[in-house]
Amino acid sequence: MNKYLKGCLIILGILLLCIISIMIWYNYTAAQRREQAKIDTVKYSEICERTDFVTEKPYVTLTGFDRLEVKKVRFLLIRQGMAVQDTLTSPQPEAIYEYMSIQIPFAAFKKTDTIIMQISGKHEYFFQLSDFHHYAYLHYGMMGYLGTYDCRFDDQHFLINGKASNGQLHKQDGLATLDWKK
């Protein structure tokens, strides 16, 4: 065999071996990062659940309402059976279509608090929001899990009128009256 061909094959073999080694190393470390992310999700979620206050000013979505049914929205912040804060808002008329998002106007409230929304217009509807949670949001980069996190408000999972929800307030689920002083 030609010595140049033999030298090229050796160099090509070494290069191929290096590429395969890098691919094996990358897949191995990626698998380790995925396993660490699973462990950290549980660990950091427990830490995030210890957060006492919601400071994110979450949105809730009204669905099934028309323009005449949403003239005023009143928010009551209830803490240990007492009204702590009361806010009245008027949504923009052009913003009311099939659904609309309304931001809860309180700068901060405890996760154990209850928020009562009173929607006034042609009729009155009451919604009781409670059981708020935070979750761990893991940070990822181009190469996978980075090992860092932050706590984020879970705006899709809380109770509306005592039932699990996805963050949407459906007109048919609204209560005609609500006695929050129980």
C-alpha positions in Angstrom: 0.0 0.0 0.0 1.2 3.5 -0.8 2.7 5.2 2.3 0.8 8.4 1.5 -2.5 6.6 1.4 -1.6 4.7 4.6 -0.7 8.1 6.4 -4.0 9.7 5.2 -6.0 6.7 6.5 -4.3 6.9 9.9 -5.0 10.7 10.1 -8.6 10.2 9.0 -9.0 7.4 11.5 -7.6 9.6 14.3 -9.9 12.5 13.2 -12.9 10.2 13.1 -12.1 8.8 16.5 -11.8 12.3 17.9 -15.2 13.3 16.4 -16.9 10.1 17.8 -15.3 10.8 21.2 -16.7 14.4 21.3 -20.1 13.1 20.3 -20.1 10.5 23.1 -18.9 13.1 25.6 -21.6 15.6 24.5 -24.4 13.0 24.7 -23.2 11.8 28.1 -23.0 15.3 29.6 -26.4 16.2 28.1 -28.0 13.2 29.7 -26.4 14.2 33.0 -27.8 17.7 32.7 -31.3 16.3 31.9 -31.2 14.1 35.0 -29.9 17.0 37.1 -32.8 19.2 35.8 -35.3 16.6 36.9 -33.8 16.6 40.4 -33.5 20.4 40.6 -37.1 20.8 39.4 -38.4 19.0 42.6 -35.8 20.7 44.9 -36.3 24.2 43.6 -40.1 23.9 43.4 -40.2 23.2 47.1 -38.1 26.3 47.7 -40.4 28.4 45.5 -43.5 27.2 47.3 -42.1 28.8 50.4 -42.5 32.2 48.8 -45.1 34.0 50.9 -46.0 36.9 48.5 -47.2 37.2 45.0 -45.6 40.3 43.5 -46.0 39.6 39.7 -49.4 41.3 39.2 -50.9 38.3 37.4 -53.5 38.5 34.6 -56.9 36.7 34.6 -58.9 36.2 31.4 -62.6 36.9 31.1 -64.4 34.7 28.6 -68.0 34.8 27.3 -68.7 38.4 28.4 -69.9 41.1 26.0 -69.4 44.9 26.2 -72.5 45.5 28.3 -71.6 43.0 30.9 -68.2 44.4 31.9 -68.7 48.0 32.9 -66.8 47.9 36.2 -64.5 45.4 37.8 -64.0 45.5 41.5 -61.2 43.7 43.2 -61.3 42.9 47.0 -58.3 41.5 48.7 -59.4 39.3 51.6 -56.9 38.3 54.3 -58.1 36.2 57.2 -61.7 37.0 56.6 -61.1 40.8 56.5 -61.1 43.1 53.4 -57.6 44.5 53.3 -57.7 46.4 50.0 -60.4 47.4 47.5 -59.9 48.6 44.0 -62.3 49.5 41.2 -61.3 49.5 37.5 -63.1 50.2 34.3 -61.8 48.2 31.3 -61.4 49.9 28.0 -64.5 49.3 25.9 -62.6 48.5 22.7 -60.6 45.9 24.6 -63.7 43.7 25.2 -64.1 41.1 22.5 -64.7 37.4 22.9 -62.2 37.4 25.8 -60.1 40.0 27.7 -57.3 39.9 30.1 -57.4 42.0 33.3 -54.4 42.5 35.5 -54.9 42.0 39.2 -54.2 45.5 40.5 -52.5 44.7 43.8 -48.8 45.3 44.0 -48.2 42.4 46.4 -50.5 40.0 48.2 -50.0 36.8 50.2 -50.4 33.5 48.5 -52.9 32.6 51.3 -55.1 35.6 50.5 -58.3 35.4 48.5 -59.2 37.9 45.8 -62.8 38.5 45.0 -63.6 40.0 41.6 -67.0 41.6 41.1 -67.9 42.2 37.5 -70.7 44.7 37.1 -72.6 45.7 34.0 -76.0 44.4 32.8 -75.7 41.7 35.6 -73.3 41.1 38.4 -70.9 38.2 38.5 -68.6 37.2 41.4 -65.4 35.2 41.2 -63.3 34.1 44.2 -59.6 33.5 43.3 -57.4 31.6 45.8 -54.7 28.9 46.3 -51.9 30.7 44.4 -48.6 29.0 43.7 -45.0 29.6 42.5 -42.9 27.1 40.5 -39.2 26.8 39.6 -38.3 28.0 36.2 -35.1 26.4 35.2 -32.7 28.2 32.9 -31.5 26.6 29.7 -28.8 27.6 27.2 -27.7 26.3 23.9 -26.0 23.3 25.5 -28.9 22.4 27.9 -29.6 23.0 31.5 -27.4 25.7 33.1 -28.0 24.8 36.8 -29.8 28.1 37.7 -33.5 28.9 38.3 -35.9 31.6 39.3 -39.3 31.4 41.0 -42.3 32.3 38.8 -45.9 32.8 39.6 -48.0 30.0 38.2 -50.8 32.1 36.6 -52.5 29.1 35.0 -53.2 27.0 38.2 -55.3 28.5 41.0 -58.8 28.0 42.3 -61.7 29.9 40.9 -64.8 29.6 43.1 -63.2 26.6 44.8 -62.6 24.7 41.6 -59.3 24.1 39.7 -58.9 26.4 36.7 -56.6 27.4 33.9 -56.7 31.1 34.7 -59.8 31.8 32.7 -63.0 33.2 34.3 -65.9 31.9 32.3 -69.1 33.8 32.4 -71.2 30.7 33.2 -69.0 29.9 36.3 -69.6 33.3 37.8 -71.6 33.4 41.0 -74.7 35.7 41.3 -73.9 36.4 45.0 -70.9 35.8 47.2 -70.7 35.9 51.0 -67.0 36.1 51.7 -67.4 36.7 55.4 -67.5 33.0 56.4 
